[in-house]
Amino acid sequence: MLQEAALTETKTETESVTGADLLLRALEKENVEVIFGYPGGAVLPIYDKLYDSKILHVLPRHEQGGIHAAEGYARISGKPGVVIATSGPGATNIVTGLADAMMDSLPLIVFTGQVATGVIGSDAFQEADILGITTPITKYNYQIRSIEDIPRVVKEAFYIASTGRPGPVLIDVPKDIASLAAEPPEEQEVNLPGYQPTLKPNYLQIRKLTEAVSRAKKPVILAGAGVLHARASEELKEYAEQQQIPVIHTLLGLGGFPANHPLFIGMAGMHGCYAANMGLTECDLLINIGARFDDRLTGNLNHFAPNATVAHIDIDPAEIGKNVPTTIPIVADAKEALEQLIQQDGKPPAHKEWIETIQQWQKEFPYFYDKETTGLKPQKVMEMLHSKTGGEAIVVTDVGQHQMWAAQYYRFNKADRWVTSGGLGTMGFGFPASIGAQLADPDACVLAVCGDGGFQMSTQELAVIKELNLPVKIVILNNMALGMVRQWQEIFYESRFSHSKIPVQPSFVKLAEAYGIEGYVIQSEEEAEAILDDVLHSREPVLLDFRVDPDENVYPMIAPGKGLHEMVGVKP
């Protein structure tokens, strides 16, 4: 009897696992390849199990850098980025990244440590109500109160984050829950009756749109990031070619349709091209696929697409009709909707004159900059980068003037080559996001295009690219200012440059060298020509400090309150 009891006891001990064990097993079942995390007291039980894990762990030098890296990884890989942060300040340091991912529909799984369940609500050391803080900026959030719930919650979180409209899901893990031991619970299937995203479109709505296309004289497609999230770029191209409908992109949609295609008009919005903005203004049928009609795209809504029948395909029903009245709403995954539209093989519109008008706009009003003045122009830098990478690089930007120049002058012919912070406009996003992008596609040439202001919000992550020897090329368009702020002060505030110029800066090259990274200052086209071929093909990280014209502005531009047709800076 004693021997039998001993065997039973040994068997029970063998089967017993901790909450941290269950969490790591759940991540392995989801085929997680990389975790961006920063250890601290409340997550030490998890980190103890990570010590023996085969999952790559990347240690950012700040939690916000970690979550932006996870965003870059998610955007390029299509898989949820996984983040771990400790309780209190560790958790609050990721709030900006959560809001950014929520706005731009990026799937993240974020684990935060929490104080032990017995002291939650007592203002314990490093306690923060992260559920309350993040409820408005996550797709869903959990706090685990039972060890048996861990596998189910993790499985549900991955499902929620990556289906429907993607977004961040946060899981708050109290320290005692991660430490407790129990027998592994039985595996459960995801069962969420209240969450059933609509993927397939309504057939009658597809027919309505097909008929509207056949009647249209001035149709356009507005393609947003929803096309990229749905992996529907090929279907978009096939449909546009079948119906001969010109395509306009949002900022986040760039790459969803080839920029070198004859049906591509350009990017629309505040700093979009003339042809795209006039295409939206003059069209009689506007087919929105996976864009949310945000204010930087539409300008003054009273002047937006005034003569158009609006069709809106979106997987998130809350976006349809939210900003722009919609005649033909289609709730569906972009890929599913496009496949059904292609199958309809409807009669293409008779719109030869419309195509010719658009082509004339493109010819007469292209992007431009003054090529005769002295000094290095930021637009020229982006043109050179495009030329020397063959347009094949993954371009990751921060937020500001450099972001717009990259969007305008680096023409994307492939999907999933463009990573930027669109909705939230997060300075400090670009460089850490490039780390995640490089990890998602190790063989790619990754350009982290930053301004001198935003780069200084994340310089500590230089340690990461050196530690992992990631061949990210950091491109700083250095105009010694918060460029977009300076531009607005020049145009709207009588050149009263209130705290937008940055006269005191570090030597970015010496800063890179302090981390063991090669760096160059480039002040002319000739210097760029002499350096770029070698460094862009290097498999080492490199920093390039381009000293660009400090007075250069981004044009065209639509002032706040103006319509898309009221652009300034359209011609020299």
Disulfide bonds with the S-S distance in Angstrom:
none
